[in-house]
Structure formats: C-alpha cells, structure tokens
Amino acid sequence: MNENSGLFRGFGSAEKLFESFRQSQQEIDKKITENARAIAERALEIKAIKLNFDNPFTWASGYRMPIYNDNRMFLWNYDDRILIAHSFLDIMNKENIRWSVVAGTSTAGISPATTLGDYVKCPIIYVRGNPKDHGLKNQIEGIDSESNLGGKKVVLIEDLISTGGSSIKAVEAIRNANGKCDWCLSIFDYGFKEARDAFANLEPPCNVRSALTYGALIDVARDKNYINCGQAKMLEDWREDPLGWGEKRGFPRVEKNS
C-alpha cells in the first residue's frame, strides 16, 4: 500500500487533494489580507499610525518623517489585541511555522506575544535589549538564569520593524540561549531594504513577516480618504529615501543638543 494513501482517502485523486490544498491556501491568503486591512483601519482610527505631510514628525534620530507609529495604542482594546493574535496565527499557518515558545521583544512586543501565547496556551518569554546590569543579569526573562531554551523552536514577536536592529539583537539572544529562532513576526513593518538585508544576513537567516505591511497601509489610507493620491506617492518616496525625504521638502534634520 502507498504510504501516502491515507492522505488521499476521501479525495479520490491527487488532483483533488491539490485543489483542496490550493483552496485552503487561498482562504488563508484572503484572511491575511482582510486582517491587514482591519489592522490598518484601526491603527488610523485610534491614531496608532499618524500621518503628517505639512509638519512631519521628528524621530529620535532628528530626521523629519511623514509617519509615526505607536502600536501600544492597541493595548486598550481587547478586540484589537485578538485581531493581531489571529493575524499572527494566520501567517504562521500559511508559512507552516512550527514553534513551542512565543517570545516578545522588550517592551512593546511583550503584550502581543503574551496575547498570542495565552491564546495558543504555550510558554512565553521576553527578550531585553541588553542584559540587566544587576541581580542575575538576565537578558531573557521567563527562564532561569542558569538554564537555557534547550533547543526549543521560538517565534519572535515584535511590534514594529524599522531598521531591524533591536529585533536582530533579540534573535541573536534567543539563539545564544540555545533556542531555534528562524521567524520574526511584527504588527507593522516599514519595509526598509536595510531591515530585510539584516535578517537575511543572519546565519542562519531569519524570516520576517508582518501583519500589516507598508503597502497595505497606503492602500487603506487612500481608500478611507486619510490621504490623497499625491500623498500616497509621498509615502512611497519616503520609504525609498527616508533619511533624505525631509531635507528635500524643506524639513532639515533637527540636531540634538549634546
């Protein structure tokens, strides 16, 4: 008997099995798209994402930017938190991600990681940007300082990926603690090439997916009349040259006092 015969029982042919799989993948893709739009709509509504082209935001770097993201605004509403958890689960289903531990980045990744971990009833840890300088000097909270992750598969949850620097440090910390971390999921991602390259250059590479992509945000903002077509083009231009965008439009970098 064919070892795969059980897989085909009830379908009658390999073609029908493939068609069923294809349809299920289409359903997952549809849910991921719907989730992204729902997150974008809520982010704009509750001002987790703000857009300003006339008076751009000053980021910590001093650069003037037309967009500002604060995903902590999603903490307030239970339905928002569950929407984000479902979005992560759909991505994990689509990508066939296997995990036994959910990790959150400190601090903004802790809440979505906890909601996801509680939902699927699995262990949760969180990763500090740097080890504590006192006590047991932990960098990973949730495991004993004298133990490690024992080779467990860990999915890392981040709230926002910009350049990817803090997320990369978290992936490395998990791996240094004998955890297998090949996936990082975020609520939102600006889609910078620098971040994609940084994750790809890890050894082994770490895959990255976001519940809300930058392109989906622009589409929803335009569809819901938060921005016009010209402003949508300005957002696209910003992603291509975020450090030069403000200077070109009369908004020079704000120099910080030393």
C-alpha positions in Angstrom: 0.0 0.0 0.0 1.2 3.5 -0.8 2.4 5.2 2.4 0.6 8.3 1.4 -2.7 6.5 0.6 -4.3 7.8 3.8 -3.8 11.3 2.7 -5.8 10.8 -0.5 -8.7 8.9 1.2 -11.9 10.9 0.6 -10.4 13.0 -2.3 -10.3 10.2 -4.9 -7.2 11.6 -6.7 -4.0 13.6 -6.2 -5.6 16.4 -8.4 -8.5 16.8 -6.0 -6.1 16.8 -3.0 -4.0 19.5 -4.6 -7.2 21.5 -5.4 -8.4 21.3 -1.8 -4.9 22.5 -0.6 -4.9 25.3 -3.1 -8.3 26.5 -2.0 -7.3 26.3 1.7 -4.3 28.4 0.9 -6.4 30.9 -0.9 -8.7 31.2 2.1 -5.7 31.8 4.3 -4.3 34.5 1.9 -7.8 36.1 2.0 -7.8 36.2 5.8 -4.3 37.6 5.9 -5.4 40.4 3.5 -8.6 41.1 5.5 -6.7 41.2 8.7 -4.1 43.6 7.3 -6.8 46.0 6.2 -8.6 45.7 9.5 -5.4 46.5 11.4 -4.7 49.4 9.2 -8.2 50.8 9.6 -7.9 50.5 13.4 -4.4 51.9 13.5 -5.5 55.0 11.6 -8.7 55.3 13.7 -7.1 55.1 17.1 -4.0 57.0 15.9 -1.6 54.2 16.4 -0.4 55.4 13.0 -0.3 59.1 12.3 0.5 60.8 9.0 1.5 64.4 8.6 3.0 65.9 5.5 2.8 69.6 6.4 4.6 69.3 9.7 6.4 66.0 9.7 7.2 64.2 12.9 10.7 64.4 14.4 12.0 60.9 15.1 14.6 60.2 17.8 17.2 60.4 15.1 16.3 64.0 14.4 15.0 63.2 10.9 11.7 64.6 9.9 9.3 61.9 8.8 5.7 61.9 7.5 4.6 58.9 9.5 4.7 57.9 13.2 3.7 54.5 14.6 2.9 53.7 18.2 1.4 50.2 18.4 1.0 50.5 22.2 -2.3 52.1 21.3 -3.7 48.6 20.5 -3.3 47.7 24.2 -6.5 49.4 25.2 -9.0 47.3 23.3 -9.4 43.5 23.7 -10.7 43.0 20.2 -7.7 44.8 18.7 -5.4 42.5 20.7 -7.2 39.4 19.5 -7.2 40.7 15.9 -3.5 40.9 16.0 -3.1 37.5 17.5 -5.3 36.0 14.8 -3.3 37.7 12.2 -0.1 36.2 13.5 -1.7 32.7 13.6 -2.9 33.0 10.0 0.6 34.0 8.9 2.1 31.0 10.9 -0.4 28.7 9.3 0.4 30.0 5.8 4.1 29.7 6.3 3.9 26.4 8.2 5.8 27.8 11.1 6.5 25.3 13.9 7.1 26.7 17.4 6.9 25.7 21.0 7.7 29.1 22.6 6.5 32.6 21.9 9.0 35.4 22.6 8.3 39.1 22.8 10.8 42.0 22.4 11.0 44.4 25.3 8.9 46.3 25.8 6.4 46.8 23.0 6.5 43.2 21.8 5.6 41.8 25.2 1.8 42.5 25.0 1.2 40.9 21.6 3.4 38.0 22.4 1.5 37.4 25.7 -1.9 37.6 23.9 -0.7 35.1 21.3 0.9 32.8 23.9 -2.2 32.8 26.1 -4.4 32.1 23.0 -2.4 29.0 22.0 -1.5 28.1 25.6 2.3 27.9 25.2 5.3 29.2 27.1 6.1 32.9 26.8 9.4 34.7 27.3 10.6 38.2 26.6 13.9 39.5 25.5 15.6 42.6 26.8 17.6 44.9 24.6 20.6 44.2 26.8 21.2 42.0 29.9 20.4 43.6 33.2 23.3 45.3 34.9 22.3 44.0 38.3 20.9 40.9 40.0 21.1 37.8 37.8 21.9 39.9 34.7 19.2 38.2 32.7 18.5 39.2 29.1 15.8 36.6 28.6 13.0 36.7 31.1 10.9 33.6 31.7 13.7 31.1 32.1 16.1 30.5 34.9 19.4 32.4 34.5 21.3 29.1 34.9 19.3 27.3 32.2 18.6 27.8 28.5 15.9 27.2 25.9 17.0 23.6 25.3 16.8 23.7 21.5 13.1 24.7 21.5 11.7 26.5 18.4 10.9 30.1 19.2 8.8 32.6 17.2 9.7 36.2 18.0 7.0 38.8 18.2 7.9 42.5 17.5 5.6 45.4 17.4 7.4 47.4 14.7 10.3 46.7 12.4 12.1 49.8 11.2 15.8 49.1 10.6 15.6 45.8 12.3 18.4 46.4 14.8 16.5 45.6 18.0 14.8 42.6 16.5 18.1 41.2 15.3 19.6 41.5 18.8 16.6 39.6 20.2 17.0 36.8 17.6 20.7 36.5 18.5 19.9 36.5 22.2 17.5 33.6 21.7 20.0 31.7 19.6 22.7 32.3 22.2 20.4 30.8 24.8 20.1 27.6 22.7 16.8 28.5 21.2 15.9 28.0 17.5 14.6 31.3 16.2 14.0 31.4 12.4 10.9 33.6 12.4 10.2 37.1 13.5 6.6 38.4 13.2 5.7 42.1 13.7 2.5 44.1 13.8 3.8 46.6 11.3 6.8 46.9 9.1 8.0 49.9 7.1 9.5 47.6 4.5 13.0 49.1 4.5 15.5 47.1 2.4 18.1 47.6 5.2 15.9 45.5 7.6 15.3 42.8 5.0 19.0 42.5 4.3 19.9 42.4 8.1 17.6 39.5 8.7 18.8 37.7 5.6 22.4 38.1 6.6 22.0 36.3 9.9 23.4 32.8 10.0 21.1 31.1 9.6 18.8 33.7 8.1 15.7 34.7 10.0 12.4 35.0 8.1 10.3 38.1 8.6 6.5 38.7 8.1 4.2 41.5 9.3 0.5 41.5 10.0 0.3 45.0 8.4 2.7 45.8 5.5 3.5 49.4 4.4 1.9 48.9 1.1 -1.4 47.7 2.7 -1.3 50.8 5.0 -1.0 53.1 2.0 -3.9 51.4 0.2 -6.2 51.6 3.2 -5.3 55.2 4.0 -6.1 56.2 0.4 -9.3 54.2 0.2 -10.5 55.7 3.5 -9.6 59.2 2.4 -6.9 59.8 5.1 -4.6 60.7 2.2 -4.9 61.6 -1.5 -3.0 60.1 -4.4 -0.3 62.7 -4.2 0.3 62.0 -0.5 0.3 58.2 -1.2 3.2 58.9 -3.7 5.0 60.9 -1.0 4.8 58.0 1.4 6.2 55.7 -1.3 9.0 58.2 -1.9 9.7 58.3 1.8 10.3 54.6 2.0 12.8 54.8 -0.8 14.8 57.6 0.8 13.7 58.0 4.5 16.7 60.0 5.5 16.6 62.4 2.6 12.9 62.8 2.4 12.5 65.7 4.8 15.6 67.7 3.6 14.2 67.6 0.0 10.9 69.1 1.2 12.3 71.9 3.4 12.4 69.9 6.7 16.1 69.6 7.7 17.2 67.2 10.3 16.8 68.5 13.9 20.2 68.5 15.6 20.1 67.2 19.1 21.9 69.1 21.9 24.8 67.0 23.2 
